């Protein structure tokens, strides 16, 4: 059956701090009074790179809190509304680091890999109840996460945030007769 694109016409955006349970609850409370299908895009990220033996353990754990725990926290806050509606989409923006090992990225890779497994489990649990769960797995993307880092791939070879946004838009608007469980998006030169 055809359905109107989610990202056409009126669109309301509500942002929240994924590390704060009260903020997640406030986002859910705000959405409770809005009409339309719920779409949750979890895309918070932070990074610190270097040998784990020399890493600041609190910063390593903070990456897990933002990118894994935060994804779970925000999803848990919004998911009941989707299940009540029998519709909705959760998009978890991950990273090629969720499936590829990079030396010097223990916390980052661990958080993203954990978020990928969470995405897969959630999809299995809610797909029969009308909720789609999509993992978007981009390669290197030219975002502020690279600012201040001594070494990184050439930014001109990276994906743009706009390219990732288009992939997310297209996945959300895909007809209901298919699931786009995991979408890998790489820069033209591959993994950088």
Backbone bond lengths (Angstrom), bond angles and torsions (degrees), N, CA, C in turn:
res aa  C-N    CA-C-N  psi(-1)  N-CA   C-N-CA  omega(-1)  CA-C   N-CA-C  phi
1 X - - - 1.449 - - 1.515 109.40 -
2 X 1.319 116.02 139.06 1.471 120.54 179.02 1.514 109.30 -74.02
3 X 1.293 114.72 152.72 1.466 119.13 175.67 1.510 108.28 -144.35
4 X 1.317 115.56 150.65 1.462 120.91 -179.54 1.525 109.31 -67.13
5 X 1.327 117.45 142.15 1.457 119.63 177.57 1.521 111.58 -58.45
6 X 1.315 115.92 136.69 1.459 121.32 179.46 1.514 111.03 -63.50
7 X 1.327 117.69 -37.66 1.460 120.74 -174.52 1.522 112.62 -95.39
8 X 1.312 117.02 27.22 1.455 120.76 174.88 1.521 107.91 -110.39
9 X 1.315 116.58 150.74 1.455 119.95 178.51 1.512 112.09 72.69
10 X 1.321 115.57 -143.47 1.462 121.16 -177.00 1.519 110.73 -68.24
11 X 1.297 115.11 135.37 1.452 121.83 -179.38 1.514 107.72 -140.16
12 X 1.304 116.50 128.71 1.461 121.33 176.52 1.512 108.12 -113.97
13 X 1.309 116.80 132.45 1.458 122.02 -179.72 1.519 108.51 -115.74
14 X 1.323 115.23 130.58 1.459 121.67 177.27 1.520 106.41 -126.35
15 X 1.320 117.41 123.35 1.466 121.80 -179.42 1.525 109.43 -107.01
16 X 1.323 115.34 155.12 1.455 119.42 178.55 1.508 111.59 -155.79
17 X 1.316 115.93 157.59 1.459 123.63 178.64 1.525 108.76 -79.67
18 X 1.325 117.10 113.93 1.450 121.19 -174.82 1.527 113.30 -69.41
19 X 1.312 117.26 -15.41 1.462 120.61 -179.35 1.529 112.84 -90.20
20 X 1.311 116.69 -0.76 1.466 121.50 -174.70 1.526 109.26 -121.31
21 X 1.325 116.69 112.16 1.468 120.85 -178.72 1.522 111.40 -60.69
22 X 1.334 117.33 -37.00 1.470 119.53 177.85 1.528 110.97 -63.28
23 X 1.330 117.09 -39.70 1.470 120.70 178.19 1.523 110.13 -65.01
24 X 1.318 117.64 -41.75 1.466 120.96 178.00 1.529 110.22 -61.94
25 X 1.306 116.73 -41.95 1.465 120.72 178.62 1.522 111.07 -65.27
26 X 1.336 117.16 -37.62 1.471 120.45 178.47 1.527 110.96 -66.06
27 X 1.331 117.39 -38.67 1.467 120.27 176.08 1.526 108.98 -61.15
28 X 1.324 116.77 -46.07 1.468 120.37 179.13 1.523 111.12 -61.49
29 X 1.330 117.11 -41.98 1.463 120.81 178.97 1.520 111.20 -62.64
30 X 1.337 117.25 -40.80 1.467 121.39 178.81 1.524 110.57 -63.83
31 X 1.321 116.34 -43.33 1.463 120.50 -179.05 1.526 112.15 -67.91
32 X 1.308 116.23 -29.02 1.467 121.14 -177.29 1.526 111.47 -53.82
33 X 1.315 117.41 -31.61 1.468 122.14 -175.49 1.522 112.62 -98.39
34 X 1.317 117.91 7.48 1.462 121.36 -179.35 1.518 110.42 -103.97
35 X 1.307 115.23 149.81 1.456 122.10 176.95 1.527 108.96 -86.78
36 X 1.319 115.41 160.55 1.454 120.64 171.65 1.517 113.68 99.86
37 X 1.312 113.17 168.94 1.461 121.55 -178.67 1.521 110.72 -71.38
38 X 1.305 115.26 140.69 1.466 121.39 179.49 1.526 109.56 -85.23
39 X 1.317 115.83 133.62 1.462 122.94 172.75 1.518 106.52 -129.17
40 X 1.306 116.39 120.12 1.454 121.82 178.09 1.517 108.68 -109.30
41 X 1.332 115.99 124.08 1.461 120.86 176.53 1.516 107.68 -115.52
42 X 1.328 115.49 107.60 1.463 121.78 176.84 1.527 107.97 -90.35
43 X 1.333 116.01 110.61 1.467 118.74 -176.62 1.526 112.83 -138.37
44 X 1.314 117.40 20.16 1.463 119.85 178.99 1.522 109.44 -71.56
45 X 1.316 115.80 144.51 1.458 119.24 179.17 1.516 111.99 -156.79
46 X 1.306 114.92 157.07 1.457 122.68 173.55 1.522 106.32 -154.56
47 X 1.302 117.58 160.18 1.465 118.83 -176.55 1.517 111.60 -149.43
48 X 1.308 113.58 145.71 1.460 123.61 170.32 1.518 104.39 -143.73
49 X 1.314 116.77 130.68 1.452 119.89 -178.42 1.522 110.33 -121.58
50 X 1.304 115.82 148.37 1.453 123.29 179.44 1.514 109.84 149.94
51 X 1.316 116.23 167.18 1.465 120.81 -179.41 1.521 110.53 -58.64
52 X 1.324 115.79 133.17 1.457 121.24 -177.09 1.529 111.49 -60.98
53 X 1.327 117.25 -36.12 1.470 120.68 -177.94 1.527 112.01 -60.86
54 X 1.322 116.68 -22.99 1.466 121.32 -178.89 1.530 112.31 -110.66
55 X 1.317 116.84 3.82 1.467 120.99 -173.57 1.524 111.75 -76.36
56 X 1.317 114.96 154.12 1.458 122.56 170.21 1.531 106.36 -76.24
57 X 1.322 117.57 108.31 1.463 121.64 -173.47 1.530 112.16 -60.65
58 X 1.307 117.69 -33.09 1.467 119.78 178.52 1.522 111.04 -65.37
59 X 1.320 117.26 -36.41 1.477 119.89 177.37 1.520 111.21 -71.93
60 X 1.336 117.25 -34.77 1.466 120.36 176.41 1.532 109.66 -63.43
61 X 1.310 116.33 -45.36 1.468 121.16 -179.84 1.526 110.56 -68.05
62 X 1.326 116.88 -33.71 1.470 119.85 177.44 1.526 111.06 -62.32
63 X 1.343 117.44 -35.85 1.466 119.57 176.89 1.529 110.52 -62.62
64 X 1.314 116.42 -41.48 1.460 120.21 177.89 1.529 109.97 -64.84
65 X 1.330 116.98 -39.16 1.467 119.82 179.90 1.527 111.31 -64.14
66 X 1.318 117.16 -42.06 1.463 119.88 -179.53 1.525 111.08 -70.50
67 X 1.330 116.40 -53.29 1.468 119.66 -166.79 1.527 114.97 -89.35
68 X 1.311 118.30 -20.64 1.463 120.22 175.48 1.525 110.52 -109.56
69 X 1.316 116.71 -61.34 1.468 119.31 -178.60 1.520 111.33 -61.13
70 X 1.333 117.36 -40.56 1.460 120.83 179.53 1.515 112.22 -63.31
71 X 1.319 116.33 -41.15 1.464 120.90 176.83 1.525 110.17 -61.81
72 X 1.319 116.06 -44.12 1.462 119.94 179.12 1.529 111.02 -66.19
73 X 1.320 116.65 -42.31 1.468 122.01 -177.98 1.534 110.96 -61.33
74 X 1.328 116.21 -49.18 1.469 119.35 -177.01 1.530 110.45 -68.90
75 X 1.326 116.43 -39.48 1.461 119.84 179.17 1.526 110.50 -62.57
76 X 1.315 116.31 -43.83 1.471 120.23 -179.48 1.524 111.01 -62.45
77 X 1.317 117.70 -33.23 1.467 120.74 -179.92 1.530 112.21 -70.31
78 X 1.335 117.44 -36.19 1.468 121.70 -173.84 1.527 112.72 -95.44
79 X 1.312 117.44 -28.71 1.461 121.76 -173.47 1.531 114.58 -54.07
80 X 1.332 120.38 -41.21 1.476 118.26 -179.86 1.532 113.35 -56.76
81 X 1.329 118.07 -35.68 1.459 120.26 178.50 1.532 110.60 -66.54
82 X 1.332 116.16 -40.19 1.466 119.62 178.21 1.525 110.40 -63.51
83 X 1.320 116.22 -44.60 1.460 119.87 -179.69 1.522 111.47 -64.92
84 X 1.327 117.35 -37.44 1.470 120.61 176.46 1.526 111.17 -63.03
85 X 1.346 116.43 -37.82 1.464 121.36 179.55 1.524 112.07 -78.16
86 X 1.317 116.84 -20.00 1.461 120.29 -174.09 1.505 112.03 70.63
87 X 1.340 115.83 23.22 1.471 121.58 -178.58 1.516 108.82 -160.07
88 X 1.304 115.38 159.37 1.452 121.30 177.28 1.512 110.12 146.25
89 X 1.314 114.12 166.10 1.460 119.82 -179.71 1.519 108.95 -139.59
90 X 1.323 115.33 131.91 1.458 122.36 172.19 1.519 106.63 -110.76
91 X 1.324 116.61 123.81 1.463 121.79 175.73 1.520 107.59 -115.03
92 X 1.315 115.89 118.46 1.456 120.75 175.91 1.520 108.36 -105.20
93 X 1.335 115.19 113.66 1.462 120.69 179.06 1.519 106.82 -85.60
94 X 1.309 115.46 113.78 1.449 121.43 -174.36 1.523 109.74 -107.10
95 X 1.306 117.28 -127.33 1.463 121.68 -177.89 1.508 108.08 -170.40
96 X 1.315 116.02 156.29 1.452 120.45 171.65 1.532 109.19 -57.08
97 X 1.321 116.48 -20.80 1.464 121.57 177.60 1.526 112.39 -68.71
98 X 1.313 117.70 -10.33 1.471 119.70 176.59 1.523 111.12 -78.54
99 X 1.329 117.35 -16.74 1.462 121.42 -178.51 1.527 113.30 -126.82
100 X 1.331 117.03 -7.20 1.462 122.13 -176.97 1.519 109.22 -126.53
101 X 1.315 116.76 134.27 1.461 121.32 179.98 1.523 109.82 -84.04
102 X 1.328 116.04 130.47 1.467 122.37 174.35 1.520 107.91 -123.43
103 X 1.335 116.94 120.47 1.462 120.15 176.02 1.521 108.51 -58.95
104 X 1.309 116.34 141.52 1.459 120.72 179.74 1.518 113.63 85.60
105 X 1.326 117.25 7.77 1.470 120.28 -177.24 1.520 110.77 -132.16
106 X 1.329 117.52 43.52 1.462 121.18 -175.56 1.526 112.14 -59.02
107 X 1.311 117.13 -52.80 1.459 120.41 -178.96 1.520 111.95 -65.24
108 X 1.325 116.31 -44.07 1.461 121.40 -178.09 1.526 110.91 -63.55
109 X 1.343 116.96 -52.31 1.464 120.49 -179.77 1.529 111.09 -61.96
110 X 1.324 116.80 -40.89 1.464 120.18 -179.31 1.523 111.15 -63.42
111 X 1.330 116.89 -43.98 1.463 120.71 179.45 1.524 111.20 -63.29
112 X 1.322 116.76 -45.15 1.464 120.38 -178.67 1.521 111.91 -69.05
113 X 1.343 117.68 -39.24 1.465 120.39 177.61 1.523 110.16 -65.34
114 X 1.314 116.70 -41.13 1.461 120.03 176.62 1.518 111.50 -62.09
115 X 1.328 116.73 -40.80 1.464 120.80 178.88 1.527 111.33 -66.29
116 X 1.324 117.08 -33.89 1.465 119.72 176.33 1.530 110.19 -65.50
117 X 1.310 117.55 -44.56 1.469 119.88 179.32 1.535 110.22 -65.39
118 X 1.329 117.35 -39.85 1.473 120.11 175.32 1.525 110.07 -58.40
119 X 1.326 117.28 -43.63 1.464 122.48 179.83 1.524 110.46 -59.60
120 X 1.323 116.48 -44.65 1.467 120.73 -179.22 1.534 111.48 -65.39
121 X 1.321 116.55 -42.99 1.470 120.17 179.28 1.524 109.82 -63.95
122 X 1.327 116.57 -47.31 1.459 120.31 -179.04 1.530 111.01 -59.87
123 X 1.316 117.08 -42.96 1.466 120.80 178.93 1.527 110.60 -58.17
124 X 1.307 116.11 -43.34 1.471 120.19 179.91 1.527 111.05 -64.44
125 X 1.327 117.19 -36.02 1.464 121.20 -177.90 1.522 113.77 -74.76
126 X 1.335 118.51 -34.24 1.476 119.39 -169.57 1.519 115.40 -114.47
127 X 1.315 118.25 -7.33 1.474 119.73 -176.28 1.521 111.86 -58.04
128 X 1.311 119.48 -39.77 1.469 121.36 -178.30 1.527 112.14 -74.30
129 X 1.327 116.50 -6.38 1.474 120.79 -179.86 1.530 111.78 -105.99
130 X 1.347 116.77 14.46 1.463 121.33 173.63 1.514 115.88 91.30
131 X 1.314 118.04 3.29 1.473 121.07 -178.68 1.526 108.95 -104.82
132 X 1.319 115.22 125.85 1.466 120.88 176.47 1.517 109.26 -93.32
133 X 1.318 115.95 142.47 1.466 122.16 178.12 1.517 106.68 -128.71
134 X 1.335 115.91 123.14 1.462 121.89 -172.40 1.518 109.84 -125.16
135 X 1.320 116.18 131.59 1.465 121.86 171.51 1.522 108.04 -99.74
136 X 1.310 116.58 121.32 1.464 121.42 172.50 1.524 105.79 -102.46
137 X 1.324 115.94 122.38 1.461 121.85 -171.86 1.527 108.85 -119.18
138 X 1.334 116.41 86.35 1.465 118.70 -178.55 1.523 112.58 -85.71
139 X 1.325 113.87 152.90 1.458 120.34 167.50 1.517 108.28 -78.66
140 X 1.313 116.38 -166.90 1.466 121.82 -176.95 1.530 110.76 -51.15
141 X 1.321 114.86 127.18 1.467 121.84 -177.81 1.516 108.62 -126.09
142 X 1.314 115.95 136.01 1.466 122.62 -175.20 1.526 110.93 -76.79
143 X 1.328 114.87 83.36 1.460 121.34 177.39 1.523 109.16 -120.98
144 X 1.316 115.58 176.19 1.458 121.57 179.21 1.518 113.60 -64.88
145 X 1.322 118.02 -10.70 1.464 120.04 179.81 1.528 111.24 -60.61
146 X 1.339 116.60 -24.68 1.466 121.03 -179.29 1.521 112.84 -86.23
147 X 1.319 118.15 -14.60 1.464 121.27 -177.70 1.526 110.43 -58.21
148 X 1.292 116.55 132.81 1.457 121.66 177.08 1.520 114.58 81.38
149 X 1.323 118.09 -2.89 1.465 119.57 177.77 1.519 109.24 -84.09
150 X 1.313 115.05 135.74 1.459 120.22 -178.00 1.512 112.45 -64.73
151 X 1.318 117.05 -40.31 1.458 118.62 -178.44 1.516 109.61 -131.36
152 X 1.305 115.27 139.50 1.460 122.38 177.20 1.518 107.95 -164.10
153 X 1.311 117.22 163.59 1.471 119.50 176.57 1.527 109.84 -61.17
154 X 1.319 117.06 158.14 1.474 118.74 176.70 1.529 110.61 -58.68
155 X 1.308 115.59 126.48 1.462 119.48 -175.45 1.524 112.40 -63.01
156 X 1.310 116.51 -29.86 1.465 119.18 179.70 1.537 111.71 -69.20
157 X 1.333 117.84 -16.81 1.459 121.37 177.45 1.531 112.07 -91.52
158 X 1.305 117.42 -6.68 1.464 121.68 -176.91 1.526 111.51 -82.82
159 X 1.324 114.41 163.08 1.457 121.07 170.00 1.525 109.29 -68.47
160 X 1.311 116.86 158.27 1.463 120.35 174.34 1.529 108.59 -97.55
161 X 1.330 117.12 152.88 1.468 119.15 174.27 1.525 111.83 -56.91
162 X 1.332 116.93 -34.56 1.463 120.24 178.82 1.519 112.38 -62.30
163 X 1.326 116.88 -36.37 1.466 120.03 178.27 1.525 110.53 -64.91
164 X 1.322 116.31 -40.80 1.464 119.98 178.60 1.532 110.01 -67.63
165 X 1.328 117.01 -39.80 1.469 120.67 178.08 1.530 110.62 -60.59
166 X 1.320 117.84 -39.21 1.467 120.88 178.38 1.525 110.99 -64.73
167 X 1.326 117.03 -40.61 1.462 120.62 178.08 1.532 109.81 -62.36
168 X 1.327 116.21 -43.89 1.468 120.45 178.96 1.525 110.15 -62.57
169 X 1.323 116.80 -46.47 1.475 120.62 178.51 1.524 110.96 -56.58
170 X 1.327 116.42 -47.19 1.460 120.06 -177.85 1.529 111.37 -65.85
171 X 1.323 117.23 -37.13 1.469 120.33 179.01 1.523 110.66 -66.69
172 X 1.318 116.68 -42.62 1.468 120.73 179.66 1.523 110.43 -63.33
173 X 1.314 116.24 -37.69 1.459 120.61 -176.62 1.525 114.24 -88.91
174 X 1.317 117.45 3.20 1.472 119.89 178.46 1.530 109.33 -61.61
175 X 1.320 116.78 143.84 1.468 119.45 178.52 1.526 111.49 -56.94
176 X 1.302 116.12 152.69 1.463 122.25 -177.46 1.528 113.05 -71.75
177 X 1.329 117.30 -3.57 1.465 118.49 179.94 1.529 112.49 -86.45
178 X 1.338 116.24 12.31 1.464 120.84 177.31 1.521 110.57 -152.39
179 X 1.319 116.01 153.36 1.458 122.15 174.85 1.521 108.44 -114.66
180 X 1.287 115.77 132.35 1.461 122.19 173.56 1.522 106.28 -103.90
181 X 1.301 116.19 81.53 1.462 120.82 -172.27 1.517 113.08 -64.14
182 X 1.329 116.67 -48.99 1.464 121.48 -177.34 1.520 108.89 -138.94
183 X 1.317 115.39 127.20 1.458 120.88 -178.67 1.522 108.48 -121.93
184 X 1.324 116.70 112.02 1.461 121.52 175.44 1.527 108.17 -90.68
185 X 1.330 116.48 130.71 1.459 122.41 -179.51 1.524 107.59 -127.86
186 X 1.305 116.70 115.66 1.466 120.54 -175.92 1.523 111.32 -113.69
187 X 1.320 116.88 149.72 1.457 119.72 170.69 1.535 109.13 -61.49
188 X 1.321 118.37 157.50 1.463 120.38 -179.44 1.535 114.30 -52.51
189 X 1.333 116.87 -31.98 1.476 119.48 -178.70 1.526 111.98 -88.97
190 X 1.331 117.93 6.78 1.459 121.88 178.12 1.523 112.07 82.97
191 X 1.332 115.53 -156.07 1.470 120.20 179.75 1.509 107.61 -67.45
192 X 1.328 115.77 124.98 1.477 120.51 -175.90 1.520 111.76 -93.52
